[in-house]
Amino acid sequence: MANAIEVQGVSKMYGRVQALEDVSFSVGKGEVFGLIGPDGAGKTTLYRILCTLLLPDAGTATVDGFDTVRQMREIRRRVGYMPGRFSLYQDLTVEENLQFFATLFGTTVEAGYDSIRAIYSQIERFRDRKAGALSGGMKQKLALSCALVHSPSVLFLDEPTTGVDPVSRKEFWDMLGTLKERGITILASTPYLDEVRRCERVAFLDRGRLRGIGAPEVILEQFRDIFNPPGIERRGAGCVAAPQQSTRPENVIEVEHLVKAFGSFHAVDDISFSVKRGEIFGFLGANGAGKTTAMHMLTGLNQPTSGTGTVVGYDIRTQHEQIKKHIGYMSQKFSLYEDLTVAENIRLFGGIYGMKDDEIARKTDELLERLKFDDHKNDLVSSLPLGWKQKLAFSVSIFHEPGVVFLDEPTGGVDPATRRQFWELIYDAAARGITVFVTTHYMDEAEYCDRISIMVDGKISAIGTPDELKRRFHQPDMDHVFTYLARQATRSAD
């Protein structure tokens, strides 16, 4: 079988940082090939070299037989590239995005329609909607349509499903299966092990070096310390009982018949639940189910249309400023200031939370020692690996010992070993009595929660411990439970 991609001895430096070092591999025509590895491994740099967006410092690479340095134009006509974060123009409509990408490649939507019909037809009815208003799954379909509109022979996908719910991810990889049937070569990177297993072969990059190449199960087993670390042992799982003399309520979050409507659309449609002190509560749902809207109300960022709720004893309708002072929050983007050092970020957030200078100084030293960041306290956050940023952002979000910390998909795009380390921090926080309210699209992380709720069409369809939900729905694991419930959605995730 002829090769669609040939990489020979490719190296790339950024200053003193070795992004790629003597990397060599090949991908056969029509093959679905996975490129896996932790953040900072060099995957994105390699994609950019193969797409002729970067020049290698050493070595050669060819795509469809054309050299990435000498024959850039030929390659650009033949490849589709879907980088992370979807590469869409958020303020353009669905149709305008597609027309723009068609124009870039010197074609038209009409001329390339047969290439994208199966995918684009699923979102075509929303052609006048801005891309920024689409759900994650619909953005995927639009971005893939944009990458395919000029009928490429090779498709590069750089973690295209990060931050997307499990059902939409499965649908995306089913679409890739149809592209393979058309003979398109696919090079894809992903942090999700179920997606790794859908590749024919995978290459494992680590710190710029190629450490292994072969069938997915062979590589996952060979490097199981990274991809399949041992499970986390948690002592005293469950909620922490409030001290007898404490005036703090046992339930840190209480919600009754909460509704958030946008016109006639009920993003959150009459939900009720409670979360206890020290509990790890998983808040799950497909893209568009209403999770983010509900979290915005609980964190004081948005007001409910009707219903009641309290967070750490404060009313979400009237005391949202008090709520903000007594909670922690960590978003998908980690909430850190990249141009400040580690120590400066900690001091800044300590001040924002109203902590005294001597307390900030004492707790900063304790935190740096606990995270083993002592030698990196003066490093800019922008220079830290993704896993380090995660740990720091989480630690900063609970620096003031809040009653509850809200984590919005905190481990998106992170390898299993680093995610395991992050969850050890979560367990430690829960053991200290901090309630953890977490959203995630990793169903193995759902298994780590004390209880889980799953939202479908703005309502809570199920709530209970992972074991209870698996028994109730007769499913072997949380991935199957989630898929079973999410596929019952009737409204579009748009």
For each residue, the residues with C-beta under 8 A, 3 or more apart:
1: 28 29 30 31
2: 28 29
3: 6 26 27 28 29
4: 27 28 29 30 31 63 64 153 154 185
5: 26 27 33 50 61 62 63 154 185 187
6: 3 26 60 61 62
7: 10 23 24 25 26 46 50 59 61
8: 24 59 60 61
9: 22 23 24 58 59 60
10: 7 20 22 23 24 46 49 56 58 59 60 61
11: 18 20 21 22 23 56 57 58 59
12: 18 19 20 42 45 49 54 56 57 208
13: 16 17 18 19 57
14: 17 19
15:
16: 13
17: 13 14
18: 11 12 13 21 207 208
19: 12 13 14 42 45 208
20: 10 11 12 23 42 45 46 49 56 208
21: 11 18 208 209
22: 9 10 11 58 59 209
23: 7 9 10 11 20 42 46 59 205 208 209 210
24: 7 8 9 10 59 210
25: 7 203 210 213
26: 3 5 6 7
27: 3 4 5 31 33 185 187
28: 1 2 3 4 31 33 185
29: 1 2 3 4 183 185
30: 1 4 180 183 184 185
31: 1 4 27 28 185 186 200 201
32: 176 180 186 188 198 199 200
33: 5 27 28 185 186 187 188 199 200 201 202 203
34: 188 189 190 195 196 199 201 202 203 216
35: 43 46 47 187 188 189 202 203 205
36: 43 189 190 191 196 202 203 204 205 219 227
37: 41 42 43 189 204 205 206 415
38: 41 206 226 385 386 387 414 415 417 418
39: 385 386 387 413 414 415 418
40: 207 385 386
41: 37 38 205 206 207 208
42: 12 19 20 23 37 45 46 205 207 208
43: 35 36 37 46 47 158 159 189 205
44: 47 48 83 84 158
45: 12 19 20 42 48 49 54
46: 7 10 20 23 35 42 43 49 50 205
47: 35 43 44 50 51 81 83 156 158 187 189
48: 44 45 51 53 54
49: 10 12 20 45 46 52 53 54 55 56 61 68
50: 5 7 46 47 61 63 68 79 156 187
51: 47 48 75 76 79 81 156
52: 49 68 69 72 75 76
53: 48 49
54: 12 45 48 49
55: 49 69
56: 10 11 12 20 49 59 60 61 68 69
57: 11 12 13
58: 9 10 11 22
59: 7 8 9 10 11 22 23 24 56
60: 6 8 9 10 56 67 68 69
61: 5 6 7 8 10 49 50 56 67 68
62: 5 6 65 66 67 68
63: 4 5 50 66 68 75 78 79 154
64: 4 74 75 78 79 153 154
65: 62
66: 62 63 71 74 75 78
67: 60 61 62 70 71
68: 49 50 52 56 60 61 62 63 71 72 75
69: 52 55 56 60 72
70: 67
71: 66 67 68 74 75
72: 52 68 69 75 76
73: 76 77
74: 64 66 71 77 78
75: 51 52 63 64 66 68 71 72 78 79
76: 51 52 72 73 79
77: 73 74 105 106 150
78: 63 64 66 74 75 152 153 154
79: 50 51 63 64 75 76 152 153 154 155 156
80: 147 148 150 152 154 155 156
81: 47 51 87 147 155 156 158
82: 86 87 143 144 146 147 155 156 157 158 160
83: 44 47 87 158
84: 44 158 159 160 162 413
85:
86: 82 131 139 140 142 143 160
87: 81 82 83 143 146
88: 92 97 131 139 142 143 146
89: 92 96 97 100 131
90: 130 131 132
91: 130 131 132
92: 88 89 96 97 100 130 131
93: 96 97 127 128 129 130 131
94: 97 98 123 124 126 127 128 129 130 131 134 142
95: 98 99 109 127 128
96: 89 92 93 99 100
97: 88 89 92 93 94 100 101 131 142 146
98: 94 95 101 102 109 116 120 142 145 146 149
99: 95 96 102 103 108 109
100: 89 92 96 97 103 104 146
101: 97 98 104 105 146 147 149 150
102: 98 99 105 107 108 109 111 112 149 150
103: 99 100 106 107 108
104: 100 101
105: 77 101 102 149 150
106: 77 103 150
107: 102 103 111 112 149 150
108: 99 102 103 111 112
109: 95 98 99 102 112 113 149
110: 113
111: 102 107 108
112: 102 107 108 109 115 116 148 149 150 151
113: 109 110 116 117 120
114: 117
115: 112 148 149 150 151
116: 98 112 113 119 120 145 148 149
117: 113 114 120 121
118: 121 175 178
119: 116 122 123 141 144 145 148 175
120: 98 113 116 117 123 124 141 142 145
121: 117 118 124
122: 119 141
123: 94 119 120 126 127 134 138 141 142 145
124: 94 120 121 127
125:
126: 94 123 129 134 138 494
127: 93 94 95 123 124
128: 93 94 95
129: 93 94 126 133 134 494
130: 90 91 92 93 94 133 134
131: 86 88 89 90 91 92 93 94 97 134 139 142
132: 90 91
133: 129 130 494
134: 94 123 126 129 130 131 138 139 142 494
135: 138 139 168 287 288 493 494
136: 139 140 163 164 165 168 287 493
137: 140 141 164 165 167 168 171 172 286 287 288 493
138: 123 126 134 135 141 142 493 494
139: 86 88 131 134 135 136 142 143
140: 86 136 137 143 144 160 161 164 168 172
141: 119 120 122 123 137 138 144 145 172 175
142: 86 88 94 97 98 120 123 131 134 138 139 145 146
143: 82 86 87 88 139 140 146 147 160
144: 82 119 140 141 147 148 160 172 175
145: 98 116 119 120 123 141 142 148 149
146: 82 87 88 97 98 100 101 142 143 149
147: 80 81 82 101 143 144 152 155
148: 80 112 115 116 119 144 145 151 152 155 179
149: 98 101 102 105 107 109 112 115 116 145 146
150: 77 80 101 102 105 106 107 112 115
151: 112 115 148
152: 78 79 80 147 148 155 184
153: 4 64 78 79 183 184 185
154: 4 5 63 64 78 79 80 184 185 186 187
155: 79 80 81 82 147 148 152 179 184 185 186 187
156: 47 50 51 79 80 81 82 187 188
157: 82 160 176 186 187 188 189
158: 43 44 47 81 82 83 84 189
159: 43 84 162 189 190 191 413
160: 82 84 86 140 143 144 157 172 188 190
161: 140 164 168 169 172 173 190 192 195
162: 84 159 190 191 412 413
163: 136 332 409 412 413 441
164: 136 137 140 161 168 169 172 287 441
165: 136 137 168 169 285 286 287 441 482 486
166: 169 170 441 443 479 482 483 486
167: 137 170 171 286 482 483 486 487
168: 135 136 137 140 161 164 165 171 172 286 287 493
169: 161 164 165 166 172 173 192 194 195 441
170: 166 167 173 174 483
171: 137 167 168 174 175
172: 137 140 141 144 160 161 164 168 169 175 176
173: 161 169 170 176 177 195 198
174: 170 171 177 178
175: 118 119 141 144 171 172 178 179
176: 32 157 172 173 179 180 186 188 198
177: 173 174 180 181 198
178: 118 174 175 181 182
179: 148 155 175 176 182 184 186
180: 30 32 176 177 183 184 186
181: 177 178
182: 178 179
183: 29 30 153 180
184: 30 152 153 154 155 179 180
185: 4 5 27 28 29 30 31 33 153 154 155
186: 31 32 33 154 155 157 176 179 180
187: 5 27 33 35 47 50 154 155 156 157
188: 32 33 34 35 156 157 160 176 195 199
189: 34 35 36 37 43 47 157 158 159
190: 34 36 159 160 161 162 195 196
191: 36 159 162 413 414 415 416
192: 161 169 195 196 442
193: 196 197 220 227 228 416
194: 169 197 198 479
195: 34 161 169 173 188 190 192 198 199
196: 34 36 190 192 193 199 202 216 220 227
197: 193 194 216 217 220
198: 32 173 176 177 194 195 216
199: 32 33 34 188 195 196 202 216
200: 31 32 33 215
201: 31 33 34 213 214 215 216
202: 33 34 35 36 196 199 213 214 215 216 219
203: 25 33 34 35 36 210 212 213
204: 36 37 210 211 212 213 219 223
205: 23 35 36 37 41 42 43 46 208 209 210 211
206: 37 38 41 209 211 226
207: 18 40 41 42
208: 12 18 19 20 21 23 41 42 205
209: 21 22 23 205 206
210: 23 24 25 203 204 205 213
211: 204 205 206 223
212: 203 204 219 222 223
213: 25 201 202 203 204 210 219
214: 201 202 218 219 222
215: 200 201 202 218 219
216: 34 196 197 198 199 201 202 219 220
217: 197 220 221
218: 214 215 221 222
219: 36 202 204 212 213 214 215 216 222 223 227
220: 193 196 197 216 217 223 224 227 228
221: 217 218 224 228
222: 212 214 218 219
223: 204 211 212 219 220 226 227
224: 220 221 227 228 229
225: 228 229 417
226: 38 206 223 229 415 416 417
227: 36 193 196 219 220 223 224 415 416 417
228: 193 220 221 224 225 416
229: 224 225 226 416 417 420
230:
231:
232: 420 423 424 427 448
233:
234: 237 427 448
235: 431
236: 240 431
237: 234 450
238: 278 279 450
239: 276 277 278 279 450
240: 236 277 278 279 430 431 433
241: 250 277 278
242: 246 248 249 250 277
243: 246
244:
245:
246: 242 243
247:
248: 242 277 313 403
249: 242 252 277 313
250: 241 242 276 277
251: 254 274 275 276 277
252: 249 275 276 277 279 311 312 403 404 435
253: 273 274 275 281 298 309 310 311 404 435 437
254: 251 274 309 310
255: 258 271 272 273 274 298 307 308 309
256: 272 307 308 309
257: 270 271 272 306 307 308
258: 255 268 270 271 272 294 297 304 306 307 308 309
259: 266 268 269 270 304 305 306 307
260: 266 267 268 290 293 294 297 302 304 305
261: 264 265 266 267 305
262: 265 267
263:
264: 261
265: 261 262
266: 259 260 261 269 270 458
267: 260 261 262 290 293 458
268: 258 259 260 271 290 293 294 297 304 458
269: 259 266 290 457 458 459
270: 257 258 259 266 307 459
271: 255 257 258 268 290 294 307 455 458 459 460
272: 255 256 257 258 460
273: 253 255 453 460 463
274: 251 253 254 255
275: 251 252 253 279 281 404 435 437 451
276: 239 250 251 252 279 435
277: 239 240 241 242 248 249 250 251 252 403 433 435
278: 238 239 240 241 430 431 433 434 435
279: 238 239 240 252 275 276 430 435 436 450 451
280: 426 427 430 435 436 438 448 449 450
281: 253 275 435 436 437 438 449 450 451 452 453
282: 438 439 440 445 446 449 451 452 453
283: 291 294 295 437 438 439 452 453 455
284: 291 439 440 446 452 453 454 455 482
285: 165 289 290 291 439 454 455 456 486
286: 137 165 167 168 289 456 486 489 493
287: 135 136 137 164 165 168 493
288: 135 137 491 492 493 494
289: 285 286 455 456 457 458 486 489 493
290: 260 267 268 269 271 285 293 294 455 457 458 459
291: 283 284 285 294 295 439 455
292: 295 296 408
293: 260 267 268 290 296 297 302
294: 258 260 268 271 283 290 291 297 298 455
295: 283 291 292 298 299 406 408 437 439
296: 292 293 299 301 302
297: 258 260 268 293 294 301 302 303 304 309 316
298: 253 255 294 295 309 311 316 323 406 437
299: 295 296 311 323 324 327 329 406
300: 311 316 320 321 323 324
301: 296 297 320
302: 260 293 296 297
303: 297 316 317 320
304: 258 259 260 268 297 307 309 316 317
305: 259 260 261
306: 257 258 259
307: 255 256 257 258 259 270 271 304
308: 255 256 257 258 315 316 317
309: 253 254 255 256 258 297 298 304 315 316 317
310: 253 254 313 314 315 316
311: 252 253 298 299 300 314 316 323 326 327 403 404
312: 252 323 326 327 402 403 404
313: 248 249 310
314: 310 311 319 320 322 323 326
315: 308 309 310 318 319
316: 297 298 300 303 304 308 309 310 311 319 320 323
317: 303 304 308 309 320
318: 315
319: 314 315 316 322 323
320: 300 301 303 314 316 317 323 324
321: 300 324 325
322: 314 319 325 326
323: 298 299 300 311 312 314 316 319 320 326 327
324: 299 300 320 321 327
325: 321 322 353 354
326: 311 312 314 322 323 402 403 404
327: 299 311 312 323 324 402 403 404 405 406
328: 397 398 399 400 402 404 405 406 434
329: 299 335 397 405 406 408
330: 334 335 393 394 397 405 406 407 408 410
331: 334 335 408
332: 163 408 409 410 412
333:
334: 330 331 389 390 393 410
335: 329 330 331 393 396 397
336: 340 345 381 389 392 393 396
337: 340 344 345 348 381
338: 380 381 382
339: 380 381 382
340: 336 337 344 345 348 380 381
341: 344 345 377 378 379 380 381
342: 345 346 368 373 376 377 378 379 381 384 392
343: 346 347 364 368 377 378
344: 337 340 341 347 348
345: 336 337 340 341 342 348 349 381 392 396
346: 342 343 349 350 360 364 367 368 392 396 399
347: 343 344 350 351 360 364
348: 337 340 344 345 351 352
349: 345 346 352 353 396 397 399
350: 346 347 353 355 359 360 363 364 399 400
351: 347 348 354 355 360
352: 348 349
353: 325 349 350 399 400
354: 325 351 400
355: 350 351 359 360 363 399 400
356: 359 360
357: 360 361
358: 361 362
359: 350 355 356 362 363
360: 346 347 350 351 355 356 357 363 364
361: 357 358 364 365
362: 358 359 365 366
363: 350 355 359 360 366 367 399
364: 343 346 347 350 360 361 367 368
365: 361 362 368 369
366: 362 363 369 370
367: 346 363 364 370 371 373 395 399
368: 342 343 346 364 365 371 373 374 377
369: 365 366 372 374
370: 366 367 395
371: 367 368 391 392 395
372: 369
373: 342 367 368 376 377 388 392
374: 368 369 377
375:
376: 342 373 379 384 388
377: 341 342 343 368 373 374
378: 341 342 343
379: 341 342 376 383 384
380: 338 339 340 341 383 384
381: 336 337 338 339 340 341 342 345 384 389 392
382: 338 339
383: 379 380
384: 342 376 379 380 381 388 389 392
385: 38 39 40 388 389
386: 38 39 40 389 390 413 414 418
387: 38 39 390 391 414 415 418 421 422
388: 373 376 384 385 391 392
389: 334 336 381 384 385 386 392 393
390: 334 386 387 393 394 410 411 414 418 422
391: 371 387 388 394 395 421 422 425
392: 336 342 345 346 371 373 381 384 388 389 395 396
393: 330 334 335 336 389 390 396 397 410
394: 330 390 391 397 398 405 407 410 422 425 426 429
395: 367 370 371 391 392 398 399 425
396: 335 336 345 346 349 392 393 399
397: 328 329 330 335 349 393 394 402 405 407
398: 328 394 395 401 402 405 429 434
399: 328 346 349 350 353 355 363 367 395 396
400: 328 350 353 354 355
401: 398 432 434
402: 312 326 327 328 397 398 405 434
403: 248 252 277 311 312 326 327 434 435
404: 252 253 275 311 312 326 327 328 434 435 436 437
405: 327 328 329 330 394 397 398 402 429 434 435 436 437
406: 295 298 299 327 328 329 330 437 438
407: 330 394 397 410 426 436 437 438 439
408: 292 295 329 330 331 332 439
409: 163 332 412 439 440 441
410: 330 332 334 390 393 394 407 422 438 440
411: 390 414 418 419 422 440 442 445
412: 162 163 332 409 441
413: 39 84 159 162 163 191 386
414: 38 39 191 386 387 390 411 418 419 422
415: 37 38 39 191 226 227 387 418 419
416: 191 193 226 227 228 229 419 420 444
417: 38 225 226 227 229 420 421
418: 38 39 386 387 390 411 414 415 421 422
419: 411 414 415 416 422 423 442 445
420: 229 232 416 417 423 424
421: 387 391 417 418 424 425
422: 387 390 391 394 410 411 414 418 419 425 426
423: 232 419 420 426 427 445 448
424: 232 420 421 427 428
425: 391 394 395 421 422 428 429
426: 280 394 407 422 423 429 430 436 438 448
427: 232 234 280 423 424 430 431
428: 424 425 431 432
429: 394 398 405 425 426 432 434 436
430: 240 278 279 280 426 427 433 434 435 436
431: 235 236 240 278 427 428
432: 401 428 429
433: 240 277 278 430
434: 278 328 398 401 402 403 404 405 429 430
435: 252 253 275 276 277 278 279 280 281 403 404 405 430
436: 279 280 281 404 405 407 426 429 430
437: 253 275 281 283 295 298 404 405 406 407
438: 280 281 282 283 406 407 410 426 445 449
439: 282 283 284 285 291 295 407 408 409
440: 282 284 409 410 411 445 446
441: 163 164 165 166 169 409 412
442: 192 411 419 445 446
443: 166 446 447 477 478 479 482
444: 416 447 448 478 479
445: 282 411 419 423 438 440 442 448 449
446: 282 284 440 442 443 449 452 466 478 482
447: 443 444 466 477 478
448: 232 234 280 423 426 444 445
449: 280 281 282 438 445 446 452 466
450: 237 238 239 279 280 281 465
451: 275 279 281 282 463 464 465
452: 281 282 283 284 446 449 462 463 464 465 466 469 478
453: 273 281 282 283 284 460 462 463
454: 284 285 460 461 462 463 469 481 482 485 486
455: 271 283 284 285 289 290 291 294 458 459 460 461
456: 285 286 289 459 461 485 486 488 489
457: 269 289 290 489 490 491
458: 266 267 268 269 271 289 290 455 491
459: 269 270 271 290 455 456
460: 271 272 273 453 454 455 463
461: 454 455 456 485 488
462: 452 453 454 469 472 473 481 485
463: 273 451 452 453 454 460
464: 451 452 468 469 472
465: 450 451 452 468 469
466: 446 447 449 452 469 470 478
467: 470 471
468: 464 465 471 472
469: 452 454 462 464 465 466 472 473 475 478 481
470: 466 467 473 474 475 476 477 478 481
471: 467 468 474
472: 462 464 468 469
473: 462 469 470 480 481 484 485
474: 470 471
475: 469 470 478 480 481 484
476: 470 480
477: 443 447 470 480 481
478: 443 444 446 447 452 466 469 470 475 481 482
479: 166 194 443 444 482 483
480: 473 475 476 477 483 484
481: 454 462 469 470 473 475 477 478 484 485
482: 165 166 167 284 443 446 454 478 479 485 486
483: 166 167 170 479 480 486 487
484: 473 475 480 481 487 488
485: 454 456 461 462 473 481 482 488
486: 165 166 167 285 286 289 454 456 482 483 489
487: 167 483 484
488: 456 461 484 485
489: 286 289 456 457 486 493
490: 457
491: 288 457 458
492: 288
493: 135 136 137 138 168 286 287 288 289 489
494: 126 129 133 134 135 138 288
